[in-house]
């Protein structure tokens, strides 16, 4: 995504977060939406700041572009996703069993569904990438 689109995306996050905060305050809504609105504002603000820095600071832009294109960093990011997804599947599988033993079927189903969706997403990605490469 280019820098201009990224900055528009960040501004949209800030606006959506502000709308969530205002709506929750006016309607006396659930605090989870309050936290989500605040998080969207924070993430949008940080991304907007980084986008402005990327646009204004040539040295930062060059360093960022180099790091993004570096094969070593791409490999590390790829391996980190493998580790994170493997950990998610293992933890989700264990929690599915634990919640089932504790009699919390709804949480067990939620964990099992999350693991199943991730495995399905992996399988579909594998099929697409297998045809591509």
Backbone as a printed PyTorch tensor [residue, N CA C, xyz], in Angstrom:
tensor([[[  0.8530,  -1.1640,   0.0000],
         [  0.0000,   0.0000,   0.0000],
         [  0.8990,   1.2270,   0.0000]],

        [[  0.6110,   2.1800,  -0.8900],
         [  1.4660,   3.3530,  -0.9490],
         [  1.2070,   4.2690,   0.2420]],

        [[  2.0980,   5.2380,   0.4180],
         [  2.0620,   6.0850,   1.6000],
         [  0.7810,   6.9240,   1.6690]],

        [[  0.3220,   7.4220,   0.5420],
         [ -0.8910,   8.2610,   0.5350],
         [ -2.1080,   7.4460,   0.9850]],

        [[ -2.2620,   6.2650,   0.4370],
         [ -3.3960,   5.4010,   0.8320],
         [ -3.2780,   5.0020,   2.3020]],

        [[ -2.0630,   4.7710,   2.7570],
         [ -1.8550,   4.4110,   4.1550],
         [ -2.2750,   5.5470,   5.0830]],

        [[ -1.9540,   6.7700,   4.6810],
         [ -2.3200,   7.9200,   5.5010],
         [ -3.8370,   8.1360,   5.5020]],

        [[ -4.4930,   7.9340,   4.3580],
         [ -5.9560,   8.0340,   4.2920],
         [ -6.5840,   6.9650,   5.1790]],

        [[ -6.0240,   5.7610,   5.1280],
         [ -6.4980,   4.6560,   5.9670],
         [ -6.3480,   5.0130,   7.4420]],

        [[ -5.2230,   5.6170,   7.8120],
         [ -4.9860,   6.0070,   9.2020],
         [ -5.9710,   7.0840,   9.6470]],

        [[ -6.2190,   8.0570,   8.7830],
         [ -7.1870,   9.1070,   9.1140],
         [ -8.5810,   8.5030,   9.2790]],

        [[ -8.9300,   7.5340,   8.4430],
         [-10.2300,   6.8690,   8.5580],
         [-10.3310,   6.1230,   9.8910]],

        [[ -9.2450,   5.4940,  10.3270],
         [ -9.2540,   4.8150,  11.6300],
         [ -9.5230,   5.8050,  12.7510]],

        [[ -8.9030,   6.9740,  12.6650],
         [ -9.1100,   8.0010,  13.6970],
         [-10.5670,   8.4510,  13.7040]],

        [[-11.1300,   8.6870,  12.5360],
         [-12.5280,   9.1320,  12.4450],
         [-13.4720,   8.0500,  12.9750]],

        [[-13.2620,   6.8060,  12.5700],
         [-14.1190,   5.7090,  13.0430],
         [-14.0070,   5.5620,  14.5600]],

        [[-12.7980,   5.6730,  15.0870],
         [-12.6030,   5.6060,  16.5340],
         [-13.3200,   6.7240,  17.2560]],

        [[-13.2460,   7.9300,  16.7010],
         [-13.9310,   9.0710,  17.3180],
         [-15.4440,   8.8770,  17.2760]],

        [[-15.9670,   8.3790,  16.1580],
         [-17.4060,   8.1130,  16.0480],
         [-17.8200,   7.0670,  17.0830]],

        [[-17.0160,   6.0280,  17.2470],
         [-17.3190,   5.0170,  18.2650],
         [-17.3450,   5.6250,  19.6620]],

        [[-16.3470,   6.4390,  19.9770],
         [-16.2980,   7.0680,  21.3020],
         [-17.5080,   7.9540,  21.5420]],

        [[-17.8470,   8.7780,  20.5690],
         [-18.9830,   9.6930,  20.7170],
         [-20.2820,   8.9040,  20.8360]],

        [[-20.4380,   7.8910,  19.9950],
         [-21.6590,   7.0820,  20.0270],
         [-21.8170,   6.3720,  21.3650]],

        [[-20.7440,   5.8120,  21.8740],
         [-20.8050,   5.1030,  23.1600],
         [-21.1540,   6.0820,  24.2770]],

        [[-20.5640,   7.2630,  24.2410],
         [-20.8460,   8.2640,  25.2770],
         [-22.3000,   8.7270,  25.2230]],

        [[-22.8160,   8.9600,  24.0160],
         [-24.1860,   9.4500,  23.8740],
         [-25.2270,   8.3920,  24.2200]],

        [[-24.9270,   7.1370,  23.8780],
         [-25.9030,   6.0640,  24.0850],
         [-25.6420,   5.2680,  25.3610]],

        [[-24.6560,   5.6760,  26.1270],
         [-24.2850,   4.9570,  27.3450],
         [-24.0740,   3.4740,  27.0380]],

        [[-23.2260,   3.2340,  26.0230],
         [-22.9960,   1.8810,  25.5320],
         [-21.9990,   1.0940,  26.3520]],

        [[-21.7030,  -0.0810,  25.8580],
         [-20.7980,  -1.0160,  26.5080],
         [-19.3630,  -0.4950,  26.4560]],

        [[-18.6060,  -0.7540,  27.4980],
         [-17.2500,  -0.2290,  27.5900],
         [-16.2980,  -0.8590,  26.5690]],

        [[-16.6460,  -2.0230,  26.0320],
         [-15.7680,  -2.6350,  25.0380],
         [-15.6800,  -1.7540,  23.7960]],

        [[-16.7870,  -1.0950,  23.4330],
         [-16.7770,  -0.1970,  22.2690],
         [-15.9830,   1.0610,  22.5670]],

        [[-15.9870,   1.4800,  23.8180],
         [-15.1900,   2.6240,  24.2360],
         [-13.7050,   2.3140,  24.0590]],

        [[-13.3040,   1.1280,  24.5030],
         [-11.9120,   0.7050,  24.3500],
         [-11.5250,   0.5330,  22.8910]],

        [[-12.4440,  -0.0050,  22.0970],
         [-12.1660,  -0.1950,  20.6770],
         [-12.0030,   1.1540,  19.9760]],

        [[-12.8520,   2.1160,  20.3170],
         [-12.7370,   3.4510,  19.7320],
         [-11.4210,   4.1130,  20.0980]],

        [[-11.0350,   3.9950,  21.3620],
         [ -9.7570,   4.5700,  21.8000],
         [ -8.5730,   3.8970,  21.1270]],

        [[ -8.6590,   2.5880,  20.9730],
         [ -7.5680,   1.8560,  20.3130],
         [ -7.4640,   2.2510,  18.8470]],

        [[ -8.6020,   2.4150,  18.1710],
         [ -8.5650,   2.8370,  16.7640],
         [ -7.9530,   4.2260,  16.6240]],

        [[ -8.2900,   5.1250,  17.5280],
         [ -7.7020,   6.4640,  17.4870],
         [ -6.1960,   6.3800,  17.7030]],

        [[ -5.7680,   5.5950,  18.6740],
         [ -4.3370,   5.4800,  18.9710],
         [ -3.5710,   4.8730,  17.8000]],

        [[ -4.0870,   3.7740,  17.2570],
         [ -3.4150,   3.1210,  16.1340],
         [ -3.3730,   4.0450,  14.9230]],

        [[ -4.4970,   4.6940,  14.6340],
         [ -4.5480,   5.6190,  13.5100],
         [ -3.5740,   6.7720,  13.6710]],

        [[ -3.4740,   7.3070,  14.8930],
         [ -2.5660,   8.4280,  15.1460],
         [ -1.1060,   8.0040,  14.9690]],

        [[ -0.7560,   6.8370,  15.4900],
         [  0.6280,   6.3610,  15.3360],
         [  0.9480,   6.1260,  13.8640]],

        [[  0.0410,   5.4770,  13.1490],
         [  0.2760,   5.2180,  11.7250],
         [  0.3500,   6.5200,  10.9260]],

        [[ -0.4960,   7.4910,  11.2790],
         [ -0.4610,   8.7830,  10.6000],
         [  0.8590,   9.4910,  10.8600]],

        [[  1.3280,   9.4400,  12.1040],
         [  2.6270,  10.0240,  12.4400],
         [  3.7460,   9.3620,  11.6310]],

        [[  3.7360,   8.0280,  11.5690],
         [  4.7670,   7.3250,  10.8070],
         [  4.6810,   7.6500,   9.3140]],

        [[  3.4660,   7.8120,   8.7960],
         [  3.2960,   8.1820,   7.3970],
         [  3.8380,   9.5710,   7.1080]],

        [[  3.5770,  10.4920,   8.0220],
         [  4.1230,  11.8450,   7.8520],
         [  5.6450,  11.8390,   7.9470]],

        [[  6.1610,  11.0600,   8.8760],
         [  7.6160,  10.9510,   9.0030],
         [  8.2270,  10.3480,   7.7510]],

        [[  7.5740,   9.3340,   7.1960],
         [  8.0330,   8.6980,   5.9640],
         [  8.0630,   9.7150,   4.8290]],

        [[  7.0480,  10.5510,   4.7740],
         [  6.9570,  11.5500,   3.7100],
         [  7.9940,  12.6580,   3.8710]],

        [[  8.2710,  13.0740,   5.1100],
         [  9.1320,  14.2420,   5.3610],
         [ 10.6190,  13.9050,   5.4890]],

        [[ 10.9300,  12.7240,   6.0120],
         [ 12.3180,  12.3840,   6.3410],
         [ 12.8680,  11.3950,   5.3110]],

        [[ 13.7510,  11.8810,   4.4420],
         [ 14.2950,  11.0520,   3.3610],
         [ 15.1300,   9.8900,   3.9130]],

        [[ 15.8880,  10.1420,   4.9680],
         [ 16.7140,   9.0820,   5.5580],
         [ 15.8390,   7.9680,   6.1300]],

        [[ 14.7850,   8.3420,   6.8350],
         [ 13.8470,   7.3640,   7.3940],
         [ 13.1660,   6.5840,   6.2660]],

        [[ 12.7700,   7.2760,   5.2020],
         [ 12.1190,   6.6290,   4.0650],
         [ 13.0440,   5.6030,   3.4250]],

        [[ 14.3050,   5.9740,   3.2300],
         [ 15.2670,   5.0480,   2.6220],
         [ 15.4960,   3.8310,   3.5090]],

        [[ 15.6460,   4.0610,   4.8180],
         [ 15.8620,   2.9600,   5.7530],
         [ 14.6400,   2.0280,   5.8010]],

        [[ 13.4490,   2.6060,   5.8060],
         [ 12.2180,   1.8150,   5.8380],
         [ 12.0680,   0.9870,   4.5720]],

        [[ 12.3230,   1.5990,   3.4190],
         [ 12.2210,   0.8710,   2.1510],
         [ 13.2450,  -0.2540,   2.0710]],

        [[ 14.4500,  -0.0040,   2.5570],
         [ 15.4970,  -1.0240,   2.5480],
         [ 15.1160,  -2.1950,   3.4470]],

        [[ 14.6100,  -1.8960,   4.6440],
         [ 14.2120,  -2.9600,   5.5670],
         [ 13.0510,  -3.7770,   5.0080]],

        [[ 12.1270,  -3.1200,   4.3300],
         [ 10.9720,  -3.8320,   3.7690],
         [ 11.3900,  -4.7600,   2.6350]],

        [[ 12.4070,  -4.3740,   1.8760],
         [ 12.8400,  -5.1650,   0.7240],
         [ 13.9240,  -6.1820,   1.0820]],

        [[ 14.4980,  -6.0860,   2.2730],
         [ 15.5950,  -6.9580,   2.6790],
         [ 15.1160,  -8.4020,   2.8110]],

        [[ 15.8110,  -9.3180,   2.1530],
         [ 15.4170, -10.7280,   2.1620],
         [ 15.4900, -11.3450,   3.5530]],

        [[ 16.4720, -10.9310,   4.3400],
         [ 16.6120, -11.4600,   5.6930],
         [ 15.3930, -11.0920,   6.5380]],

        [[ 14.9690,  -9.8290,   6.4630],
         [ 13.7930,  -9.3940,   7.2210],
         [ 12.5310, -10.0820,   6.7270]],

        [[ 12.4150, -10.2950,   5.4280],
         [ 11.2630, -11.0100,   4.8900],
         [ 11.2300, -12.4420,   5.4090]],

        [[ 12.3950, -13.0840,   5.4670],
         [ 12.4740, -14.4450,   5.9910],
         [ 12.0930, -14.4790,   7.4690]],

        [[ 12.5990, -13.5100,   8.2440],
         [ 12.2930, -13.4620,   9.6750],
         [ 10.7980, -13.2450,   9.8970]],

        [[ 10.1840, -12.3300,   9.1320],
         [  8.7440, -12.1040,   9.2510],
         [  7.9650, -13.3730,   8.9120]],

        [[  8.3970, -14.0550,   7.8760],
         [  7.7350, -15.2900,   7.4730],
         [  7.8290, -16.3480,   8.5730]],

        [[  9.0080, -16.5260,   9.1290],
         [  9.1870, -17.5110,  10.2100],
         [  8.3960, -17.1210,  11.4520]],

        [[  8.3180, -15.8160,  11.7500],
         [  7.5580, -15.3620,  12.9170],
         [  6.0770, -15.7080,  12.7560]],

        [[  5.5420, -15.5610,  11.5370],
         [  4.1500, -15.9380,  11.2980],
         [  3.9500, -17.4390,  11.4690]],

        [[  4.9160, -18.2220,  11.0280],
         [  4.8200, -19.6770,  11.1970],
         [  4.7820, -20.0240,  12.6820]],

        [[  5.6720, -19.4310,  13.4480],
         [  5.7070, -19.7150,  14.8830],
         [  4.4200, -19.2510,  15.5590]],

        [[  3.9510, -18.0530,  15.2180],
         [  2.7450, -17.5120,  15.8470],
         [  1.5260, -18.3640,  15.5180]],

        [[  1.3840, -18.7600,  14.2590],
         [  0.2160, -19.5610,  13.8880],
         [  0.2900, -20.9590,  14.4980]],

        [[  1.4810, -21.5350,  14.5620],
         [  1.6300, -22.8390,  15.2020],
         [  1.2800, -22.7440,  16.6830]],

        [[  1.7680, -21.7030,  17.3370],
         [  1.4280, -21.4870,  18.7460],
         [ -0.0540, -21.2890,  18.9570]],

        [[ -0.6850, -20.5490,  18.0490],
         [ -2.1310, -20.3260,  18.1390],
         [ -2.9010, -21.6310,  18.0280]],

        [[ -2.5170, -22.4640,  17.0830],
         [ -3.2020, -23.7410,  16.8960],
         [ -3.0200, -24.6250,  18.1330]],

        [[ -1.8000, -24.6890,  18.6540],
         [ -1.5510, -25.5170,  19.8390],
         [ -2.3070, -25.0070,  21.0610]],

        [[ -2.2220, -23.7080,  21.3140],
         [ -2.9160, -23.1350,  22.4770],
         [ -4.4270, -23.2650,  22.3040]],

        [[ -4.9260, -22.9950,  21.1030],
         [ -6.3650, -23.1250,  20.8480],
         [ -6.8480, -24.5490,  21.0170]],

        [[ -6.0560, -25.5090,  20.5670],
         [ -6.4250, -26.9160,  20.7380],
         [ -6.4640, -27.3180,  22.2000]],

        [[ -5.4650, -26.9030,  22.9520],
         [ -5.4290, -27.2210,  24.3860],
         [ -6.5970, -26.5520,  25.1010]],

        [[ -6.8690, -25.2860,  24.7720],
         [ -7.9670, -24.5800,  25.4310],
         [ -9.3250, -25.1810,  25.0610]],

        [[ -9.4470, -25.7130,  23.8520],
         [-10.6850, -26.3910,  23.4610],
         [-10.9420, -27.5690,  24.3930]],

        [[ -9.9070, -28.3410,  24.6430],
         [-10.0320, -29.4990,  25.5330],
         [-10.2820, -29.0630,  26.9740]],

        [[ -9.5340, -28.0620,  27.4380],
         [ -9.6880, -27.5890,  28.8220],
         [-11.1050, -27.0620,  29.0550]],

        [[-11.5980, -26.2390,  28.1390],
         [-12.9510, -25.7040,  28.3020],
         [-14.0040, -26.8060,  28.2410]],

        [[-13.7770, -27.8150,  27.4470],
         [-14.7160, -28.9380,  27.3790],
         [-14.7430, -29.6780,  28.7110]],

        [[-13.5670, -29.8990,  29.2900],
         [-13.4860, -30.5770,  30.5920],
         [-14.1700, -29.7520,  31.6760]],

        [[-14.0080, -28.4240,  31.6060],
         [-14.6120, -27.5400,  32.6100],
         [-16.1110, -27.3180,  32.3910]],

        [[-16.6480, -27.8990,  31.3340],
         [-18.0680, -27.7630,  31.0700],
         [-18.4600, -26.4480,  30.4200]],

        [[-17.5170, -25.7600,  29.8340],
         [-17.7840, -24.4790,  29.1530],
         [-17.8390, -24.7170,  27.6520]],

        [[-18.9270, -25.3320,  27.2150],
         [-19.0550, -25.7520,  25.8220],
         [-18.9760, -24.5770,  24.8510]],

        [[-19.5580, -23.4310,  25.2350],
         [-19.5420, -22.2930,  24.3080],
         [-18.1150, -21.7970,  24.0680]],

        [[-17.2970, -21.7630,  25.1150],
         [-15.9000, -21.3510,  24.9420],
         [-15.0990, -22.4210,  24.2080]],

        [[-15.4030, -23.6790,  24.4810],
         [-14.7400, -24.7700,  23.7870],
         [-15.0380, -24.7110,  22.2900]],

        [[-16.3020, -24.4610,  21.9660],
         [-16.6990, -24.3380,  20.5560],
         [-16.0180, -23.1540,  19.9070]],

        [[-15.9430, -22.0400,  20.6150],
         [-15.2820, -20.8420,  20.0810],
         [-13.8050, -21.1100,  19.7880]],

        [[-13.1040, -21.7240,  20.7280],
         [-11.6840, -22.0450,  20.5090],
         [-11.5130, -23.0370,  19.3720]],

        [[-12.3290, -24.0690,  19.3570],
         [-12.2390, -25.0720,  18.2980],
         [-12.5320, -24.4850,  16.9310]],

        [[-13.5040, -23.5810,  16.8670],
         [-13.8300, -22.9290,  15.6000],
         [-12.6830, -22.0390,  15.1340]],

        [[-12.0710, -21.3270,  16.0650],
         [-10.9280, -20.4780,  15.7110],
         [ -9.7810, -21.2940,  15.1400]],

        [[ -9.4780, -22.4050,  15.7800],
         [ -8.4140, -23.2850,  15.2850],
         [ -8.7880, -23.8530,  13.9160]],

        [[-10.0280, -24.2830,  13.7860],
         [-10.4780, -24.8540,  12.5050],
         [-10.4050, -23.8260,  11.3840]],

        [[-10.8090, -22.5960,  11.6570],
         [-10.7410, -21.5450,  10.6290],
         [ -9.3060, -21.2420,  10.2310]],

        [[ -8.3950, -21.2340,  11.1940],
         [ -6.9960, -20.9840,  10.8630],
         [ -6.4280, -22.1160,  10.0220]],

        [[ -6.7500, -23.3430,  10.3650],
         [ -6.2720, -24.4850,   9.5800],
         [ -6.8660, -24.4510,   8.1740]],

        [[ -8.1490, -24.0930,   8.0620],
         [ -8.7790, -23.9640,   6.7460],
         [ -8.1080, -22.8600,   5.9310]],

        [[ -7.8340, -21.7340,   6.5710],
         [ -7.1460, -20.6350,   5.8860],
         [ -5.7520, -21.0620,   5.4270]],

        [[ -5.0480, -21.8200,   6.2550],
         [ -3.7360, -22.3420,   5.8660],
         [ -3.8610, -23.2360,   4.6440]],

        [[ -4.8270, -24.1370,   4.6680],
         [ -5.0030, -25.0800,   3.5740],
         [ -5.3190, -24.3560,   2.2690]],

        [[ -6.2350, -23.3880,   2.3280],
         [ -6.5730, -22.6200,   1.1260],
         [ -5.3700, -21.8250,   0.6250]],

        [[ -4.6310, -21.2210,   1.5370],
         [ -3.4260, -20.4710,   1.1530],
         [ -2.4020, -21.3980,   0.5130]],

        [[ -2.2630, -22.5810,   1.0580],
         [ -1.3280, -23.5590,   0.5080],
         [ -1.6970, -23.9090,  -0.9310]],

        [[ -2.9880, -24.1350,  -1.1610],
         [ -3.4260, -24.4850,  -2.5110],
         [ -3.1720, -23.3450,  -3.5020]],

        [[ -3.4450, -22.1210,  -3.0820],
         [ -3.2170, -20.9640,  -3.9640],
         [ -1.7250, -20.7950,  -4.2420]],

        [[ -0.9220, -20.8510,  -3.1900],
         [  0.5210, -20.6660,  -3.3610],
         [  1.1620, -21.8090,  -4.1430]],

        [[  0.6240, -23.0060,  -3.9850],
         [  1.1470, -24.1590,  -4.7290],
         [  0.9740, -23.9520,  -6.2310]],

        [[ -0.1520, -23.3730,  -6.6290],
         [ -0.3840, -23.0940,  -8.0500],
         [  0.4740, -21.9190,  -8.5270]],

        [[  0.6890, -20.9530,  -7.6380],
         [  1.4460, -19.7550,  -8.0180],
         [  2.9340, -20.0790,  -8.1840]],

        [[  3.4730, -20.9020,  -7.2880],
         [  4.9100, -21.2030,  -7.3380],
         [  5.0900, -22.6090,  -7.8150]]])
